[in-house]
Amino acid sequence: MVLIAPSILSADFSRLGEAVRLAETAGADLIHVDIMDGHFVPNLTLGPQLVAAIRRETRLPIDVHLMVENPRAFVPLFHEAGADWISLHVEATAHLHKDLTLIRSLGRKAGVALNPATPLETLSEALDVIDYVLIMSVNPGWGGQSFIPSCRAKISKLRDWIRAAGRVIPIEVDGGIKLDNAEDVIRDGCEIVVAGSAVFDAPDPAAAIRALKDIARKLS
């Protein structure tokens, strides 16, 4: 089953509650929240307060993507704020297995995010504690970027690697996914589609979510 996760980073923050409720009503499966610290990536976004506000507006799982240095220090804060899924960057931690184990110990799904140039092999010693893998198909830090075509091969390679290892680890893809390339990315192995500007910059965001759901349903 392919899931659709609208990225709230691209929504109008002055109407955040409305955007979250619209996404849920339109059939979204998750709400994706990008957290940036201005160090690991150049941009800066809000913190646990944002997640707590979203938690009050929806029953959907909240998927928090930590683009921060020292992610272990942030995990308990976002757990308390109501995050259901928490992913951290392999590039941001020297203790990947330990940090993922912490997320799991809190009863949350533990994800690993990889930048476009980061090799998949960095995950090899932590597969037993990974609940999902987030492949960045743009260089993180800003919404609205174009999909990096070479990431398609990376998604396919990860899909084959997971299968060969006998694991069930969903692949999430974030960055530049639009209605015109979503089908290709799903065929490559993406099982969780993160879409920001494709949804919230559309004339009708609800229709955009429904269109992505239709594509996902056709290929699931």
N, C-alpha and C positions, 0 to 999 in steps of 0.2 A: 504494500500500500504506500503510494507516494503522498507525502504530506506537504502542505503549502504553509509557509511561515512568512507573513508580511513583516517587513522590517520597519519598525516604528521610527527609526532614524530619519526616514524620508517624509514623515507626516508633519503636519502643522502642529508645533508644540503648544500653541495657544488653544488648540482644539483636540488635545491628546485623547481625552476620554471618549470623545465622539469618534475619533479614528479607530480606537480599540474596539468600541462597540460595533462599528460598521464592519470591521474585519471579522468579528465573531459571527455576526448576522449573515455575512456573505459566505460563510463556510470555511474560514481559515481553520487550520488545525493547531497552530502555535502562534504566539506573538514573539517575534525575534527582537531582542533589545541589544544594541551595540553600546558597550561601555568603553570609553577611551580616556586615557589619563594625560594626554599631552606630552608624554615621554616615549612610551613604546610606539605610539603613532602620533603624528603632529596635531591631530584634532583633539578637542576636549569636549566631553559630553557630561551629562548629569550622572549621579551615583545611585546608591540604594534607594533614595527617596523617589526616584523615577519609577523603579520597579515596584515599590510599595504603592504608588499611585495607580499603576497599571493593574496591580493585583486587586484593587478595590473595584475595578471596572469590568473584569472578565473572569470567567471560570476556565478559560483555556490555559494550557500549560504555557509558562513564560520561559523562553529560551534566551538565556543571557550569555552573550559573547564577550568575554573579558579581553580587551586589547590593552593590557596594562602590564607594567613591570611589577614584579613580586606578587603574582596573582594569588598566592596562598593567603596573603593578608586580607584579601578582599572576599574570599569565598564565604566565610561565616556571615559577613555583612549582607551579601546578596541572598544567602540562604534565609536569614531572618526577615529579609524584605519580601520574600515570597517567590523567589526563582525556583523553577522546577527542573530545568536543565541548565547546567553551567559548563561552558567550554573555556579553556585557557590555551594560550599559544605555547607550543613546544619551544619556540624561540625565546620565551620569556622566563623559563624556569630551568634550574639545574637539577630539579628533583621531580621529574614528571610523574613517576610512579607514586611517590609520596603524596603529591598534590591531588592526583586523581583519586587516590584512596581516601583522602579527606572528604572530597565531594561525595563520594559514595557512602561514607560513614554517616553523613548527614541525611541520607535517604534521597539524594538527588542524582539525576543522570549526569555522568561525567563525560565531557567531550574534549577532544583535542583539536585545535585549529592549526592549520599549516598555511604559511604564506606561499605565494606562487612559486618561489624559487627554493623552497625547503623540500628536501627529498623525503619520500615516504619512509625510507629506512629508519628515520628518527623515531618511528613508532614501534619498532620491532620488539623492544624489551618491555613494552607496557600494554600489549594487546589484551592481557588478562584483566585489566582494570579500565578498559575503554568501552564506553557505552555507545558512542557515535564519534565520527570523524568529520570535522568541518574543513572542507577544502576552499580556500580563498581563491576566487577566480579574478580578483583585482588585487592590487597592492592596498592593504587596508589603511583607513584613515578618513576617507571621504566617500559619501554616497554619490550615485550617478555616474560612476566610471564605466568604461566599456569592458566587456568580457575579454579576457586574454585567451585567444584560441588554443594555445598550447596546453591549457589546463584540461582540455577534453581528454587528451591521452593520459594525463595524470589520474583523472577520475576512473577511467577504464582500467588502468593498471592497479589502482587501489581496489576496485571491485574484484578483479581476478585474484589479487593477493589475499583478500579477506576470504574468498571462497576456497582457495587452495589451503588456507590455514584452518578450514573447518569452523570459521567463526560466523556469527550473525551480528554484524556491526553496521548500522545504517550510515550512509554517506550523505552529508549535508553539503550543499554548495551555495556560496554567497558571493555575489559580485557580478553585476552586468547581466543578470538573467532577465530576459524579456519574453513576450509572447512568441516572438519569432525564433528564439533559440531554446526555449524551455524543453521542447520535445527532444532535441538532440542531446541535451544535458541529461535528461532522464534516461534516454536509451544508453548513454555512456555508463550509467550506474548511480546517478543521483537519486536518492530516496526522500530527501527533505529539501525542498526548493525555497530558498530565501529570496524574496523579491521586495525591493524598496521603492525606487522611483518608478518601476513598472506598474506598481499599484497606486502609490499616493500622488504621483504626478499625472496619472491618467485622468481624463475628463470625468470618468465614472469609476472610482476605485473599487466599488463593490462588483461592477461588471468585470473588471480586470481580475479580481480574485476568482470569480466564477469561471472565467475563461481559463485560468491556470488550473483550476480544479477539474475542468473538463478534459484538459490535456493529460493531467495526472491520472484521471479515472480511465481514460482510453488506454494508457500504457501500464496500468497496475495489474 
